[in-house]
C-alpha cells in the first residue's frame, strides 16, 4: 500500500489533545523542533550514540529496509568465570548459546548488521519496532519473508529469539525478552511515551525484496517516499521523540549517493519544521529534477537542477546530479566541473560507492560494473576507486598483470590501503610471488571487512612456503573471526599433526570432515533443485506444446 | 613431560577460575570452556613454574589417598594432555630423571 502523496508539511501551532500530556522534553514529530538529531554514515553508530547519551529502556522505531538485528557472541566470556557455583555457570551457558571466547573487541563484534541486538541485550531498548517500506510488508507473502528472517534468527540464537508470530499485518518476536515487531508505518500502535527514532536513508529508496536486495536498485530508482511525506506520516501517528539518529548508509551500496541528501533533508525537516519552509522550494526542485531524470526527461531535469543550484550554490548533491546530467548530454567539461564542485563541497562524494559499480560487482554483473567504473573515470581521471574496481574485474578475468597495474595506480592516487592491498596480495599469491603477496596481505589485515579473508590467504601462503607457525596463527585467526571453510580446519589439523598435538589434530580433522559433508550436501541439494526445476519447466513446455 | 624433574609452567593464554573444588578454564584457541575435576584442578593449581613434576606428584600423594606409582602415572598423563592443548609448556631447566 503506497502512502498518499503529501507535497509539504505546513507548520502546525496547535497539537492533538493527547500529545499535550506527554513529557515536555520530547517533540511531536513534524510539529515541534527536534534538537537531538545525530547524523552518521554507518548505522551502527546509532548504538554508540544511544550509549553515549546514557539512554535506557526506550522504545525504538527503526525505519530501515534491512534488519540490523543479527545476533553475535556474548561480549564478555570472563563473566562465566565469575559464576558463584557450577549450577549458576551451567545456567549461564544454557541462557546464552555462544560466548566470545576468541576475545573479539566490541568494534569487531558490532556492525551495521547487528547493532540493534546489543542495544536490546544491554537494556538500551525495551521494545523494538522494525518499520519496513510499505511494499515489503504488504501482504501475506511479504510478511512470510520477514518471518523467515526472524526464524533464521531463532536458528542462530534459539534462547534469545522466541515466539515468532505472523499476523495479518505484522511479524512479532521476543528478542532478549523484549518485544520486537516488524510492520509498516501505518500499523504502528499509538505510543503514550517518547520513542527513539532511528532512520536509515535507504528506507526511502529500497522498497522491495528484489533480486538485488539488500542493495538499492543499481539503476538509481526514484525514492518510494520523500522526506516530507515520511515526516507527515510520522506526524499522523503522533510520534513523540527526543532523540533521532539518521544513517546515510551510502557505503556498502544501500543508499545511492545521489540520494544521500534525502537524509539531510529529513534532518532539516525534523530539526525545525518552520525553518524547513525556507528550503521547501529547493527540495521541490530537486525532487522534480529526480522525477524528470527517472522518466528520461534529462533536459527538464537539467533545468530543475540549475534552478536548484541558483537557490543553493553550495549544495553538493545538486552539483553531483548536474555532473551526471551533463555527462549524459555529452558535455564532459560541465560534467567534470560539477563533479569537482560536489567533491570540494563534500569530500564524501568521492566514495567508492559514488556509482553502482560495487553493487553490480556484488551481483556478479561484471560488464555493467566495468561500464560504471569507466564512466567514473570520464568524470575524474584520477579516481582511485575506479582503478581499484577495474582491478577487481580484471581479477575475475584472470588478467593478473593488468590487475596489478590497476591496483598500484589506485594506491598511487591515494586509494585507502587495506582493500587494495588485500587484492594485490591475492593476485601476487596467484602468481606465486609469495613475498610480495605476504607484504601486501600484512598491510591489509587492518581492514575489518576483509580481515578474515586476508588471514585465510596469509595462512595458505605460509603453509605453501612451509612457515608452519605463522600458518597456524593465520588459520586460527580465521576461525576466531568466524571464517571456517573446511580447508582451514583441515590444514590446521595437518599443522597440529606436525607438532604432534594429536588431540587437537583429531578435532580439527573432524571439523573439516563435517564441513566438507555440509558442503557436499549443499551442492547435492542445489543440484537436485536445479534438476527438479528443469524437469518442471520441460513438463510445462510439453504440456503447453 | 616425561621427566620427573621437568618444570611445567602455564602458558598464560587462557583465563581460569577455581569453582567448587574444580577448575573452569576458557580455551581461546579452540573456543571452548573446559572443566577439570578435583584432581585435575589440584594439579592445575600447583603448576606454577617453580615446582617440578616430582613436586606435583608429592603434592597429589599428600592431598589424595593414592599410591605414588599411580599418582605419578596420572600426573604425567594429565600434564601431557595439558601440553598437547598448549595450556602449559615445559621449562628448559629440567634434567633427565
Contacts between the chains, C-beta under 8 A, distances in Angstrom:
chain1	res1	chain2	res2	distance
A	77	B	15	7.7
A	77	B	26	5.7
A	78	B	15	5.8
A	78	B	26	7.6
A	80	B	24	7.0
A	80	B	26	7.1
A	80	B	33	6.3
A	81	B	15	5.9
A	81	B	16	7.1
A	81	B	17	3.8
A	81	B	24	6.2
A	81	B	26	7.1
A	82	B	17	7.7
A	83	B	19	6.7
A	83	B	24	7.9
A	85	B	19	7.1
A	85	B	20	6.2
A	86	B	19	5.9
A	86	B	20	5.3
A	86	B	22	6.9
A	89	B	19	6.8
A	89	B	24	6.6
A	93	B	33	7.2
A	99	B	33	7.4
A	101	B	26	5.7
A	101	B	27	7.3
A	101	B	28	5.6
A	101	B	31	4.3
A	101	B	32	7.0
A	101	B	33	7.4
A	102	B	28	5.9
A	102	B	31	6.1
A	103	B	28	6.1
A	476	B	29	6.1
A	479	B	31	7.5
A	480	B	28	8.0
A	480	B	31	7.6
A	500	B	84	7.9
A	501	B	84	5.1
A	501	B	85	7.5
A	501	B	86	7.2
A	502	B	84	6.7
A	503	B	81	7.2
A	503	B	84	5.3
A	503	B	85	6.6
A	504	B	30	7.4
A	504	B	84	6.8
A	504	B	85	6.5
A	504	B	86	7.9
A	507	B	30	7.2
